[in-house]
Amino acid sequence: MTEDYSPLPVDTIIQGNCLEILPTLPPESVDLIFADPPYNLQLQADLWRPNLTLVDGVDEDWDKFDTLAAYDEFTRAWLTACRRVLKPSGTLWVIGSYHNIYRVGKIIQDLNYWILNDVVWVKANPMPNFRGMRYTNAHETLLWVQKEKDAKYTFNYHAMKGLNEGLQMRSDWFIPICTGVERLKENGKKVHPTQKPEALLYRIILASSNVGDVVLDPFFGTGTTGAVARKLHRHFVGIEIDPNYIRAANKRVNGILQLEFDPPVFVTPDPKNLARVPFGALVEQGFIEPGVVLYFGTDGGAQAVVLADGNILCDGQRGSIHEIARKLRNGPSNGWTLWHYWDAQTKAHVPIDKLREAYRQQSQIRIEPAEMPDEADDTQNLFNEQRKND
Ligand SMILES: C[S@@+](CC[C@H](N)C(=O)[O-])C[C@H]1O[C@@H](n2cnc3c(N)ncnc32)[C@H](O)[C@@H]1O
């Protein structure tokens, strides 16, 4: 017998205990989960700064558990409930500190989630260690896991590279804690003791979901996940037990200005989804003429001549731009970026990839990823290309 579920209430905050709410949501209905659960900080006593002001620590009841076993039981329960609502292609992020993350990690593995990364959030402006008895605790850890090992999941690699000025994004993230205007306050007091910075959620949501996806946050707090999801044209579902936090979160999320959806602004193109363009097509269509000289690299290395059939001739050897490049480098080679032509307008050697870009722009061809060539810019794909050419 199949159970009936109401449709997923997207873009809303549900008040209640996530252990009770999650089982009411339809199975396999969300694309991404971000969870910032209670850390079970076990703070023993008030903490005072050297200037005798009280540190505003986390001493809320929702962060307290009688024993570590009770915390483990709670963790196992919400992670199990999350697994049910996550699509098979879905991923889940959990953030924690040394107080809880090792316990969370073990339970995650026990429940057959598959760990994709652990990311260290290095706090640019951590709270000092006021007693001077230990190192300043300047980071938190995030686990990024997928529901099913080997399932296809979303990772917007090129969007991450874009955020990082063209370099691969690493697993150590340097982001300030939430302060200033972003920090919600009422009557001068913080609304919530552990409001997370939007920059952290921005990176997570941009990387591991797509426009229109549903992001679930079972410990919604002030709604940082919802605010960023809205900005990035994703949907959210929030669950939060405390009505005061819900009030603040609703106000915050509803106040987010959502810019009109414009695909180039919000979607990073993935080269893997671009149509395959054989070099011969550029010759055929006059983007480059037979007889033109190509230069290997920009520093006066080997030269080749473009042939009428789309091959090139270099030192008596005839072959594709990739085959000749591979022979010259004696290793995996992407001919598109290695061969250059002389551009009379800019008076510079320009990679022939520029011509391919122009060709694509003019013809606007797209094909299904399954038919794509292996010519993206990472080594694995180059390696695949070599094997395919062989
Ligand atoms: C660490 S805070 C999350 C803060 C949030 N990420 C933000 O940026 O504001 C954890 C939140 O979970 C809520 N909470 C604790 N236990 C809960 C439960 N069983 N179900 C739903 N919410 C719960 C707390 O009230 C608290 O707001």
The ligand as an SDF file (V2000), in Angstrom:
LIG
                    3D

 27 29  0  0  0  0  0  0  0  0999 V2000
   22.4680   25.7000   14.8210 C   0  0  0  0  0  0  0  0  0  0  0  0
   20.8960   26.4230   14.7270 S   0  0  0  0  0  0  0  0  0  0  0  0
   20.6900   26.7530   12.9970 C   0  0  0  0  0  0  0  0  0  0  0  0
   21.0220   28.1730   12.6210 C   0  0  0  0  0  0  0  0  0  0  0  0
   20.7570   28.4900   11.1590 C   0  0  0  0  0  0  0  0  0  0  0  0
   21.6300   27.7500   10.2960 N   0  0  0  0  0  0  0  0  0  0  0  0
   20.9200   29.9740   10.8740 C   0  0  0  0  0  0  0  0  0  0  0  0
   21.7710   30.3630   10.0530 O   0  0  0  0  0  0  0  0  0  0  0  0
   20.2100   30.7650   11.4790 O   0  0  0  0  0  0  0  0  0  0  0  0
   19.8830   25.0630   15.0060 C   0  0  0  0  0  0  0  0  0  0  0  0
   18.4080   25.4000   14.9820 C   0  0  0  0  0  0  0  0  0  0  0  0
   17.6770   24.1890   15.0620 O   0  0  0  0  0  0  0  0  0  0  0  0
   16.5220   24.3850   15.8430 C   0  0  0  0  0  0  0  0  0  0  0  0
   16.1640   23.0570   16.3540 N   0  0  0  0  0  0  0  0  0  0  0  0
   16.7500   22.3570   17.3330 C   0  0  0  0  0  0  0  0  0  0  0  0
   16.1990   21.1420   17.4440 N   0  0  0  0  0  0  0  0  0  0  0  0
   15.2580   21.0610   16.4890 C   0  0  0  0  0  0  0  0  0  0  0  0
   14.3650   20.0490   16.0680 C   0  0  0  0  0  0  0  0  0  0  0  0
   14.3310   18.8770   16.6850 N   0  0  0  0  0  0  0  0  0  0  0  0
   13.5550   20.2940   15.0250 N   0  0  0  0  0  0  0  0  0  0  0  0
   13.5780   21.5010   14.3990 C   0  0  0  0  0  0  0  0  0  0  0  0
   14.3920   22.5040   14.7600 N   0  0  0  0  0  0  0  0  0  0  0  0
   15.2260   22.2820   15.7810 C   0  0  0  0  0  0  0  0  0  0  0  0
   16.9340   25.3880   16.8950 C   0  0  0  0  0  0  0  0  0  0  0  0
   15.8280   26.0940   17.3890 O   0  0  0  0  0  0  0  0  0  0  0  0
   17.9270   26.2510   16.1220 C   0  0  0  0  0  0  0  0  0  0  0  0
   17.3080   27.3880   15.6100 O   0  0  0  0  0  0  0  0  0  0  0  0
  1  2  1  0
  2  3  1  0
  2 10  1  0
  3  4  1  0
  4  5  1  0
  5  6  1  0
  5  7  1  0
  7  8  2  0
  7  9  1  0
 10 11  1  0
 11 12  1  0
 11 26  1  0
 12 13  1  0
 13 14  1  0
 13 24  1  0
 14 15  1  0
 14 23  1  0
 15 16  2  0
 16 17  1  0
 17 18  1  0
 17 23  2  0
 18 19  1  0
 18 20  2  0
 20 21  1  0
 21 22  2  0
 22 23  1  0
 24 25  1  0
 24 26  1  0
 26 27  1  0
M  CHG  2   2   1   9  -1
M  END
$$$$
